[in-house]
Amino acid sequence: MPHPNLIDSRSSALVVIDIQEAFRSAVPDFALIASRASVAVRGFQTLGVPVLVTEQYPAGLGRTAEELQLVFDENTAVFEKTAFSSCGASLLVENLGQGEIRQVVLCGLETHVCVNQTAHDLLERGFQVHVMTDCVASRFGHDREAGLGKMLASGAISSSVEMALFELMRDSTHEKFKEIQALIR
């Protein structure tokens, strides 16, 4: 039996938080974060793991970045919100509550605001939270570090895109291994 802190494809979901066009010029690492999130989305979809997306006030901040929209499949659910926590989108919480999801993997913007508050609300709801640290950003580095520090101190688990994908597969004999390997090269 695998360690309970390893991400399990049968009980996990990816939540992509607010990687929206308005942040493109404000967040220094935006292109890198959008690219990594795109790899994560493609990998999770390839492995049959649910992908849920939030958009913070899209009328003002724009829609999800094009790099991500281009890889969303027909099962990708996008939820609009005004609350900083993604748990403020009640339909997202309902989707997470369906089935066997007990682990939520997070990526997105901004680390110290929406990602942080989402992580804490999910922890409070009893979910195990994994934060892909190579796939979160803030406008300022000190805010990113403060957000990561607080989430990890509260019980979230540090991860990365590659780490999450390999935990989901567990073995190089996995039927999707070659597809995932091609994504991360």
PyMOL commands that place a pseudoatom at each C-alpha (Angstrom):
pseudoatom trace, name=CA, resn=MET, resi=1, chain=A, elem=C, hetatm=0, pos=[0.000, 0.000, 0.000]
pseudoatom trace, name=CA, resn=PRO, resi=2, chain=A, elem=C, hetatm=0, pos=[1.472, 3.402, -0.982]
pseudoatom trace, name=CA, resn=HIS, resi=3, chain=A, elem=C, hetatm=0, pos=[2.192, 6.107, 1.572]
pseudoatom trace, name=CA, resn=PRO, resi=4, chain=A, elem=C, hetatm=0, pos=[-0.932, 8.242, 2.207]
pseudoatom trace, name=CA, resn=ASN, resi=5, chain=A, elem=C, hetatm=0, pos=[0.932, 11.426, 1.193]
pseudoatom trace, name=CA, resn=LEU, resi=6, chain=A, elem=C, hetatm=0, pos=[1.520, 10.160, -2.347]
pseudoatom trace, name=CA, resn=ILE, resi=7, chain=A, elem=C, hetatm=0, pos=[-1.006, 11.426, -4.875]
pseudoatom trace, name=CA, resn=ASP, resi=8, chain=A, elem=C, hetatm=0, pos=[-3.415, 8.680, -5.905]
pseudoatom trace, name=CA, resn=SER, resi=9, chain=A, elem=C, hetatm=0, pos=[-5.065, 8.892, -9.332]
pseudoatom trace, name=CA, resn=ARG, resi=10, chain=A, elem=C, hetatm=0, pos=[-8.228, 7.255, -7.985]
pseudoatom trace, name=CA, resn=SER, resi=11, chain=A, elem=C, hetatm=0, pos=[-8.870, 9.917, -5.348]
pseudoatom trace, name=CA, resn=SER, resi=12, chain=A, elem=C, hetatm=0, pos=[-7.366, 13.168, -6.605]
pseudoatom trace, name=CA, resn=ALA, resi=13, chain=A, elem=C, hetatm=0, pos=[-8.193, 16.230, -8.674]
pseudoatom trace, name=CA, resn=LEU, resi=14, chain=A, elem=C, hetatm=0, pos=[-6.213, 19.144, -10.065]
pseudoatom trace, name=CA, resn=VAL, resi=15, chain=A, elem=C, hetatm=0, pos=[-7.459, 22.669, -9.349]
pseudoatom trace, name=CA, resn=VAL, resi=16, chain=A, elem=C, hetatm=0, pos=[-6.007, 25.428, -11.551]
pseudoatom trace, name=CA, resn=ILE, resi=17, chain=A, elem=C, hetatm=0, pos=[-6.514, 28.747, -9.787]
pseudoatom trace, name=CA, resn=ASP, resi=18, chain=A, elem=C, hetatm=0, pos=[-6.910, 32.051, -11.631]
pseudoatom trace, name=CA, resn=ILE, resi=19, chain=A, elem=C, hetatm=0, pos=[-4.184, 31.858, -14.288]
pseudoatom trace, name=CA, resn=GLN, resi=20, chain=A, elem=C, hetatm=0, pos=[-5.839, 34.731, -16.144]
pseudoatom trace, name=CA, resn=GLU, resi=21, chain=A, elem=C, hetatm=0, pos=[-4.814, 37.218, -18.795]
pseudoatom trace, name=CA, resn=ALA, resi=22, chain=A, elem=C, hetatm=0, pos=[-4.742, 40.275, -16.494]
pseudoatom trace, name=CA, resn=PHE, resi=23, chain=A, elem=C, hetatm=0, pos=[-1.855, 38.700, -14.575]
pseudoatom trace, name=CA, resn=ARG, resi=24, chain=A, elem=C, hetatm=0, pos=[0.296, 38.276, -17.704]
pseudoatom trace, name=CA, resn=SER, resi=25, chain=A, elem=C, hetatm=0, pos=[1.963, 41.681, -17.307]
pseudoatom trace, name=CA, resn=ALA, resi=26, chain=A, elem=C, hetatm=0, pos=[1.825, 41.782, -13.492]
pseudoatom trace, name=CA, resn=VAL, resi=27, chain=A, elem=C, hetatm=0, pos=[3.386, 38.427, -12.568]
pseudoatom trace, name=CA, resn=PRO, resi=28, chain=A, elem=C, hetatm=0, pos=[7.043, 38.167, -13.680]
pseudoatom trace, name=CA, resn=ASP, resi=29, chain=A, elem=C, hetatm=0, pos=[6.944, 34.377, -14.132]
pseudoatom trace, name=CA, resn=PHE, resi=30, chain=A, elem=C, hetatm=0, pos=[3.531, 34.281, -15.812]
pseudoatom trace, name=CA, resn=ALA, resi=31, chain=A, elem=C, hetatm=0, pos=[4.642, 32.585, -19.053]
pseudoatom trace, name=CA, resn=LEU, resi=32, chain=A, elem=C, hetatm=0, pos=[6.573, 29.921, -17.145]
pseudoatom trace, name=CA, resn=ILE, resi=33, chain=A, elem=C, hetatm=0, pos=[3.683, 29.265, -14.732]
pseudoatom trace, name=CA, resn=ALA, resi=34, chain=A, elem=C, hetatm=0, pos=[1.156, 29.078, -17.598]
pseudoatom trace, name=CA, resn=SER, resi=35, chain=A, elem=C, hetatm=0, pos=[3.443, 26.660, -19.449]
pseudoatom trace, name=CA, resn=ARG, resi=36, chain=A, elem=C, hetatm=0, pos=[3.922, 24.419, -16.410]
pseudoatom trace, name=CA, resn=ALA, resi=37, chain=A, elem=C, hetatm=0, pos=[0.213, 24.513, -15.627]
pseudoatom trace, name=CA, resn=SER, resi=38, chain=A, elem=C, hetatm=0, pos=[-0.465, 23.501, -19.221]
pseudoatom trace, name=CA, resn=VAL, resi=39, chain=A, elem=C, hetatm=0, pos=[1.803, 20.466, -18.791]
pseudoatom trace, name=CA, resn=ALA, resi=40, chain=A, elem=C, hetatm=0, pos=[0.043, 19.606, -15.528]
pseudoatom trace, name=CA, resn=VAL, resi=41, chain=A, elem=C, hetatm=0, pos=[-3.406, 19.882, -17.138]
pseudoatom trace, name=CA, resn=ARG, resi=42, chain=A, elem=C, hetatm=0, pos=[-2.387, 17.719, -20.098]
pseudoatom trace, name=CA, resn=GLY, resi=43, chain=A, elem=C, hetatm=0, pos=[-0.809, 15.159, -17.788]
pseudoatom trace, name=CA, resn=PHE, resi=44, chain=A, elem=C, hetatm=0, pos=[-3.751, 14.940, -15.408]
pseudoatom trace, name=CA, resn=GLN, resi=45, chain=A, elem=C, hetatm=0, pos=[-6.166, 14.675, -18.346]
pseudoatom trace, name=CA, resn=THR, resi=46, chain=A, elem=C, hetatm=0, pos=[-4.023, 11.948, -19.952]
pseudoatom trace, name=CA, resn=LEU, resi=47, chain=A, elem=C, hetatm=0, pos=[-4.152, 10.011, -16.693]
pseudoatom trace, name=CA, resn=GLY, resi=48, chain=A, elem=C, hetatm=0, pos=[-7.920, 10.452, -16.362]
pseudoatom trace, name=CA, resn=VAL, resi=49, chain=A, elem=C, hetatm=0, pos=[-7.746, 12.695, -13.279]
pseudoatom trace, name=CA, resn=PRO, resi=50, chain=A, elem=C, hetatm=0, pos=[-10.353, 15.495, -13.018]
pseudoatom trace, name=CA, resn=VAL, resi=51, chain=A, elem=C, hetatm=0, pos=[-9.225, 19.049, -13.777]
pseudoatom trace, name=CA, resn=LEU, resi=52, chain=A, elem=C, hetatm=0, pos=[-11.168, 21.978, -12.341]
pseudoatom trace, name=CA, resn=VAL, resi=53, chain=A, elem=C, hetatm=0, pos=[-10.390, 25.624, -13.116]
pseudoatom trace, name=CA, resn=THR, resi=54, chain=A, elem=C, hetatm=0, pos=[-11.321, 28.868, -11.387]
pseudoatom trace, name=CA, resn=GLU, resi=55, chain=A, elem=C, hetatm=0, pos=[-11.438, 32.389, -12.747]
pseudoatom trace, name=CA, resn=GLN, resi=56, chain=A, elem=C, hetatm=0, pos=[-11.428, 35.347, -10.370]
pseudoatom trace, name=CA, resn=TYR, resi=57, chain=A, elem=C, hetatm=0, pos=[-13.879, 37.983, -11.595]
pseudoatom trace, name=CA, resn=PRO, resi=58, chain=A, elem=C, hetatm=0, pos=[-13.291, 37.274, -15.315]
pseudoatom trace, name=CA, resn=ALA, resi=59, chain=A, elem=C, hetatm=0, pos=[-15.206, 40.401, -16.381]
pseudoatom trace, name=CA, resn=GLY, resi=60, chain=A, elem=C, hetatm=0, pos=[-12.341, 42.427, -14.916]
pseudoatom trace, name=CA, resn=LEU, resi=61, chain=A, elem=C, hetatm=0, pos=[-9.361, 40.058, -15.010]
pseudoatom trace, name=CA, resn=GLY, resi=62, chain=A, elem=C, hetatm=0, pos=[-10.054, 38.284, -18.280]
pseudoatom trace, name=CA, resn=ARG, resi=63, chain=A, elem=C, hetatm=0, pos=[-10.454, 34.599, -18.966]
pseudoatom trace, name=CA, resn=THR, resi=64, chain=A, elem=C, hetatm=0, pos=[-7.964, 31.814, -18.308]
pseudoatom trace, name=CA, resn=ALA, resi=65, chain=A, elem=C, hetatm=0, pos=[-4.738, 32.227, -20.283]
pseudoatom trace, name=CA, resn=GLU, resi=66, chain=A, elem=C, hetatm=0, pos=[-4.854, 30.966, -23.840]
pseudoatom trace, name=CA, resn=GLU, resi=67, chain=A, elem=C, hetatm=0, pos=[-1.993, 28.501, -23.217]
pseudoatom trace, name=CA, resn=LEU, resi=68, chain=A, elem=C, hetatm=0, pos=[-4.303, 26.649, -20.865]
pseudoatom trace, name=CA, resn=GLN, resi=69, chain=A, elem=C, hetatm=0, pos=[-7.544, 27.024, -22.789]
pseudoatom trace, name=CA, resn=LEU, resi=70, chain=A, elem=C, hetatm=0, pos=[-5.869, 25.338, -25.756]
pseudoatom trace, name=CA, resn=VAL, resi=71, chain=A, elem=C, hetatm=0, pos=[-5.263, 22.148, -23.734]
pseudoatom trace, name=CA, resn=PHE, resi=72, chain=A, elem=C, hetatm=0, pos=[-8.552, 21.912, -21.842]
pseudoatom trace, name=CA, resn=ASP, resi=73, chain=A, elem=C, hetatm=0, pos=[-10.632, 18.938, -22.900]
pseudoatom trace, name=CA, resn=GLU, resi=74, chain=A, elem=C, hetatm=0, pos=[-14.430, 18.646, -22.917]
pseudoatom trace, name=CA, resn=ASN, resi=75, chain=A, elem=C, hetatm=0, pos=[-14.407, 17.500, -19.270]
pseudoatom trace, name=CA, resn=THR, resi=76, chain=A, elem=C, hetatm=0, pos=[-12.580, 20.571, -17.944]
pseudoatom trace, name=CA, resn=ALA, resi=77, chain=A, elem=C, hetatm=0, pos=[-14.929, 22.525, -15.703]
pseudoatom trace, name=CA, resn=VAL, resi=78, chain=A, elem=C, hetatm=0, pos=[-14.361, 26.293, -15.325]
pseudoatom trace, name=CA, resn=PHE, resi=79, chain=A, elem=C, hetatm=0, pos=[-15.894, 28.109, -12.355]
pseudoatom trace, name=CA, resn=GLU, resi=80, chain=A, elem=C, hetatm=0, pos=[-16.188, 31.868, -11.979]
pseudoatom trace, name=CA, resn=LYS, resi=81, chain=A, elem=C, hetatm=0, pos=[-15.720, 33.347, -8.512]
pseudoatom trace, name=CA, resn=THR, resi=82, chain=A, elem=C, hetatm=0, pos=[-15.431, 36.603, -6.635]
pseudoatom trace, name=CA, resn=ALA, resi=83, chain=A, elem=C, hetatm=0, pos=[-14.178, 35.142, -3.338]
pseudoatom trace, name=CA, resn=PHE, resi=84, chain=A, elem=C, hetatm=0, pos=[-10.408, 34.836, -3.167]
pseudoatom trace, name=CA, resn=SER, resi=85, chain=A, elem=C, hetatm=0, pos=[-10.661, 31.180, -2.109]
pseudoatom trace, name=CA, resn=SER, resi=86, chain=A, elem=C, hetatm=0, pos=[-11.730, 28.837, -4.877]
pseudoatom trace, name=CA, resn=CYS, resi=87, chain=A, elem=C, hetatm=0, pos=[-14.029, 27.299, -2.285]
pseudoatom trace, name=CA, resn=GLY, resi=88, chain=A, elem=C, hetatm=0, pos=[-16.108, 30.452, -2.753]
pseudoatom trace, name=CA, resn=ALA, resi=89, chain=A, elem=C, hetatm=0, pos=[-17.247, 28.854, -6.018]
pseudoatom trace, name=CA, resn=SER, resi=90, chain=A, elem=C, hetatm=0, pos=[-19.894, 26.542, -4.584]
pseudoatom trace, name=CA, resn=LEU, resi=91, chain=A, elem=C, hetatm=0, pos=[-20.103, 24.441, -7.744]
pseudoatom trace, name=CA, resn=LEU, resi=92, chain=A, elem=C, hetatm=0, pos=[-16.366, 23.717, -7.514]
pseudoatom trace, name=CA, resn=VAL, resi=93, chain=A, elem=C, hetatm=0, pos=[-16.808, 22.517, -3.933]
pseudoatom trace, name=CA, resn=GLU, resi=94, chain=A, elem=C, hetatm=0, pos=[-19.767, 20.386, -5.024]
pseudoatom trace, name=CA, resn=ASN, resi=95, chain=A, elem=C, hetatm=0, pos=[-17.650, 18.823, -7.789]
pseudoatom trace, name=CA, resn=LEU, resi=96, chain=A, elem=C, hetatm=0, pos=[-14.859, 18.029, -5.341]
pseudoatom trace, name=CA, resn=GLY, resi=97, chain=A, elem=C, hetatm=0, pos=[-17.400, 16.501, -2.963]
pseudoatom trace, name=CA, resn=GLN, resi=98, chain=A, elem=C, hetatm=0, pos=[-18.634, 14.039, -5.549]
pseudoatom trace, name=CA, resn=GLY, resi=99, chain=A, elem=C, hetatm=0, pos=[-17.030, 10.631, -5.835]
pseudoatom trace, name=CA, resn=GLU, resi=100, chain=A, elem=C, hetatm=0, pos=[-13.882, 9.607, -4.035]
pseudoatom trace, name=CA, resn=ILE, resi=101, chain=A, elem=C, hetatm=0, pos=[-11.813, 12.802, -4.220]
pseudoatom trace, name=CA, resn=ARG, resi=102, chain=A, elem=C, hetatm=0, pos=[-9.818, 13.283, -1.034]
pseudoatom trace, name=CA, resn=GLN, resi=103, chain=A, elem=C, hetatm=0, pos=[-6.626, 14.817, -2.437]
pseudoatom trace, name=CA, resn=VAL, resi=104, chain=A, elem=C, hetatm=0, pos=[-6.526, 18.157, -4.249]
pseudoatom trace, name=CA, resn=VAL, resi=105, chain=A, elem=C, hetatm=0, pos=[-3.468, 19.284, -6.193]
pseudoatom trace, name=CA, resn=LEU, resi=106, chain=A, elem=C, hetatm=0, pos=[-3.182, 23.058, -6.607]
pseudoatom trace, name=CA, resn=CYS, resi=107, chain=A, elem=C, hetatm=0, pos=[-1.472, 25.396, -9.028]
pseudoatom trace, name=CA, resn=GLY, resi=108, chain=A, elem=C, hetatm=0, pos=[-2.112, 29.004, -9.954]
pseudoatom trace, name=CA, resn=LEU, resi=109, chain=A, elem=C, hetatm=0, pos=[-2.084, 32.646, -8.961]
pseudoatom trace, name=CA, resn=GLU, resi=110, chain=A, elem=C, hetatm=0, pos=[-1.478, 34.373, -6.682]
pseudoatom trace, name=CA, resn=THR, resi=111, chain=A, elem=C, hetatm=0, pos=[0.307, 32.140, -4.193]
pseudoatom trace, name=CA, resn=HIS, resi=112, chain=A, elem=C, hetatm=0, pos=[-0.273, 34.341, -1.152]
pseudoatom trace, name=CA, resn=VAL, resi=113, chain=A, elem=C, hetatm=0, pos=[-3.909, 35.202, -1.879]
pseudoatom trace, name=CA, resn=CYS, resi=114, chain=A, elem=C, hetatm=0, pos=[-6.148, 32.843, -3.863]
pseudoatom trace, name=CA, resn=VAL, resi=115, chain=A, elem=C, hetatm=0, pos=[-3.935, 29.739, -3.723]
pseudoatom trace, name=CA, resn=ASN, resi=116, chain=A, elem=C, hetatm=0, pos=[-3.269, 30.238, -0.007]
pseudoatom trace, name=CA, resn=GLN, resi=117, chain=A, elem=C, hetatm=0, pos=[-6.914, 30.785, 0.924]
pseudoatom trace, name=CA, resn=THR, resi=118, chain=A, elem=C, hetatm=0, pos=[-8.038, 27.872, -1.256]
pseudoatom trace, name=CA, resn=ALA, resi=119, chain=A, elem=C, hetatm=0, pos=[-5.505, 25.547, 0.373]
pseudoatom trace, name=CA, resn=HIS, resi=120, chain=A, elem=C, hetatm=0, pos=[-6.618, 26.533, 3.866]
pseudoatom trace, name=CA, resn=ASP, resi=121, chain=A, elem=C, hetatm=0, pos=[-10.321, 26.156, 3.056]
pseudoatom trace, name=CA, resn=LEU, resi=122, chain=A, elem=C, hetatm=0, pos=[-9.711, 22.725, 1.496]
pseudoatom trace, name=CA, resn=LEU, resi=123, chain=A, elem=C, hetatm=0, pos=[-7.670, 21.616, 4.508]
pseudoatom trace, name=CA, resn=GLU, resi=124, chain=A, elem=C, hetatm=0, pos=[-10.507, 22.779, 6.758]
pseudoatom trace, name=CA, resn=ARG, resi=125, chain=A, elem=C, hetatm=0, pos=[-12.913, 20.649, 4.683]
pseudoatom trace, name=CA, resn=GLY, resi=126, chain=A, elem=C, hetatm=0, pos=[-10.747, 17.573, 5.257]
pseudoatom trace, name=CA, resn=PHE, resi=127, chain=A, elem=C, hetatm=0, pos=[-8.973, 17.351, 1.903]
pseudoatom trace, name=CA, resn=GLN, resi=128, chain=A, elem=C, hetatm=0, pos=[-5.298, 16.556, 1.642]
pseudoatom trace, name=CA, resn=VAL, resi=129, chain=A, elem=C, hetatm=0, pos=[-3.759, 19.455, -0.286]
pseudoatom trace, name=CA, resn=HIS, resi=130, chain=A, elem=C, hetatm=0, pos=[-0.685, 19.248, -2.530]
pseudoatom trace, name=CA, resn=VAL, resi=131, chain=A, elem=C, hetatm=0, pos=[0.796, 22.506, -3.827]
pseudoatom trace, name=CA, resn=MET, resi=132, chain=A, elem=C, hetatm=0, pos=[2.881, 22.297, -6.994]
pseudoatom trace, name=CA, resn=THR, resi=133, chain=A, elem=C, hetatm=0, pos=[5.514, 24.819, -5.937]
pseudoatom trace, name=CA, resn=ASP, resi=134, chain=A, elem=C, hetatm=0, pos=[6.897, 25.121, -9.471]
pseudoatom trace, name=CA, resn=CYS, resi=135, chain=A, elem=C, hetatm=0, pos=[3.460, 26.101, -10.690]
pseudoatom trace, name=CA, resn=VAL, resi=136, chain=A, elem=C, hetatm=0, pos=[2.448, 28.947, -8.365]
pseudoatom trace, name=CA, resn=ALA, resi=137, chain=A, elem=C, hetatm=0, pos=[3.498, 32.587, -8.453]
pseudoatom trace, name=CA, resn=SER, resi=138, chain=A, elem=C, hetatm=0, pos=[2.820, 36.043, -7.075]
pseudoatom trace, name=CA, resn=ARG, resi=139, chain=A, elem=C, hetatm=0, pos=[3.689, 39.513, -8.315]
pseudoatom trace, name=CA, resn=PHE, resi=140, chain=A, elem=C, hetatm=0, pos=[6.461, 39.664, -5.705]
pseudoatom trace, name=CA, resn=GLY, resi=141, chain=A, elem=C, hetatm=0, pos=[8.787, 36.868, -4.588]
pseudoatom trace, name=CA, resn=HIS, resi=142, chain=A, elem=C, hetatm=0, pos=[8.368, 37.616, -0.882]
pseudoatom trace, name=CA, resn=ASP, resi=143, chain=A, elem=C, hetatm=0, pos=[4.587, 37.161, -1.195]
pseudoatom trace, name=CA, resn=ARG, resi=144, chain=A, elem=C, hetatm=0, pos=[5.066, 33.824, -2.993]
pseudoatom trace, name=CA, resn=GLU, resi=145, chain=A, elem=C, hetatm=0, pos=[7.408, 32.622, -0.251]
pseudoatom trace, name=CA, resn=ALA, resi=146, chain=A, elem=C, hetatm=0, pos=[5.068, 33.821, 2.524]
pseudoatom trace, name=CA, resn=GLY, resi=147, chain=A, elem=C, hetatm=0, pos=[2.125, 32.047, 0.896]
pseudoatom trace, name=CA, resn=LEU, resi=148, chain=A, elem=C, hetatm=0, pos=[4.037, 28.785, 0.444]
pseudoatom trace, name=CA, resn=GLY, resi=149, chain=A, elem=C, hetatm=0, pos=[5.370, 28.937, 3.994]
pseudoatom trace, name=CA, resn=LYS, resi=150, chain=A, elem=C, hetatm=0, pos=[1.939, 29.448, 5.492]
pseudoatom trace, name=CA, resn=MET, resi=151, chain=A, elem=C, hetatm=0, pos=[0.301, 26.672, 3.440]
pseudoatom trace, name=CA, resn=LEU, resi=152, chain=A, elem=C, hetatm=0, pos=[3.043, 24.159, 4.245]
pseudoatom trace, name=CA, resn=ALA, resi=153, chain=A, elem=C, hetatm=0, pos=[3.011, 25.094, 7.946]
pseudoatom trace, name=CA, resn=SER, resi=154, chain=A, elem=C, hetatm=0, pos=[-0.747, 24.497, 7.962]
pseudoatom trace, name=CA, resn=GLY, resi=155, chain=A, elem=C, hetatm=0, pos=[-0.447, 20.988, 6.532]
pseudoatom trace, name=CA, resn=ALA, resi=156, chain=A, elem=C, hetatm=0, pos=[-0.345, 21.346, 2.759]
pseudoatom trace, name=CA, resn=ILE, resi=157, chain=A, elem=C, hetatm=0, pos=[2.197, 19.101, 1.039]
pseudoatom trace, name=CA, resn=SER, resi=158, chain=A, elem=C, hetatm=0, pos=[4.895, 20.441, -1.285]
pseudoatom trace, name=CA, resn=SER, resi=159, chain=A, elem=C, hetatm=0, pos=[4.908, 18.946, -4.773]
pseudoatom trace, name=CA, resn=SER, resi=160, chain=A, elem=C, hetatm=0, pos=[5.877, 19.790, -8.355]
pseudoatom trace, name=CA, resn=VAL, resi=161, chain=A, elem=C, hetatm=0, pos=[4.378, 19.079, -11.740]
pseudoatom trace, name=CA, resn=GLU, resi=162, chain=A, elem=C, hetatm=0, pos=[6.765, 16.222, -12.481]
pseudoatom trace, name=CA, resn=MET, resi=163, chain=A, elem=C, hetatm=0, pos=[6.493, 14.789, -8.966]
pseudoatom trace, name=CA, resn=ALA, resi=164, chain=A, elem=C, hetatm=0, pos=[2.690, 14.787, -9.145]
pseudoatom trace, name=CA, resn=LEU, resi=165, chain=A, elem=C, hetatm=0, pos=[2.590, 13.098, -12.552]
pseudoatom trace, name=CA, resn=PHE, resi=166, chain=A, elem=C, hetatm=0, pos=[5.014, 10.359, -11.528]
pseudoatom trace, name=CA, resn=GLU, resi=167, chain=A, elem=C, hetatm=0, pos=[3.120, 9.742, -8.281]
pseudoatom trace, name=CA, resn=LEU, resi=168, chain=A, elem=C, hetatm=0, pos=[-0.089, 9.379, -10.278]
pseudoatom trace, name=CA, resn=MET, resi=169, chain=A, elem=C, hetatm=0, pos=[1.538, 6.728, -12.508]
pseudoatom trace, name=CA, resn=ARG, resi=170, chain=A, elem=C, hetatm=0, pos=[3.608, 4.956, -9.812]
pseudoatom trace, name=CA, resn=ASP, resi=171, chain=A, elem=C, hetatm=0, pos=[5.409, 2.693, -12.315]
pseudoatom trace, name=CA, resn=SER, resi=172, chain=A, elem=C, hetatm=0, pos=[7.203, 2.969, -15.653]
pseudoatom trace, name=CA, resn=THR, resi=173, chain=A, elem=C, hetatm=0, pos=[4.992, 0.153, -16.913]
pseudoatom trace, name=CA, resn=HIS, resi=174, chain=A, elem=C, hetatm=0, pos=[1.945, 2.451, -16.629]
pseudoatom trace, name=CA, resn=GLU, resi=175, chain=A, elem=C, hetatm=0, pos=[0.096, 2.462, -19.954]
pseudoatom trace, name=CA, resn=LYS, resi=176, chain=A, elem=C, hetatm=0, pos=[0.435, 6.267, -20.245]
pseudoatom trace, name=CA, resn=PHE, resi=177, chain=A, elem=C, hetatm=0, pos=[4.097, 6.481, -19.193]
pseudoatom trace, name=CA, resn=LYS, resi=178, chain=A, elem=C, hetatm=0, pos=[5.444, 7.303, -22.679]
pseudoatom trace, name=CA, resn=GLU, resi=179, chain=A, elem=C, hetatm=0, pos=[2.834, 10.067, -23.150]
pseudoatom trace, name=CA, resn=ILE, resi=180, chain=A, elem=C, hetatm=0, pos=[3.670, 11.619, -19.769]
pseudoatom trace, name=CA, resn=GLN, resi=181, chain=A, elem=C, hetatm=0, pos=[7.400, 11.290, -20.380]
pseudoatom trace, name=CA, resn=ALA, resi=182, chain=A, elem=C, hetatm=0, pos=[6.972, 13.165, -23.687]
pseudoatom trace, name=CA, resn=LEU, resi=183, chain=A, elem=C, hetatm=0, pos=[5.111, 15.984, -21.880]
pseudoatom trace, name=CA, resn=ILE, resi=184, chain=A, elem=C, hetatm=0, pos=[7.861, 16.651, -19.347]
pseudoatom trace, name=CA, resn=ARG, resi=185, chain=A, elem=C, hetatm=0, pos=[10.831, 16.531, -21.708]
for i in range(1, 185): cmd.bond("trace and resi %d" % i, "trace and resi %d" % (i + 1))
show_as sticks, trace
zoom trace
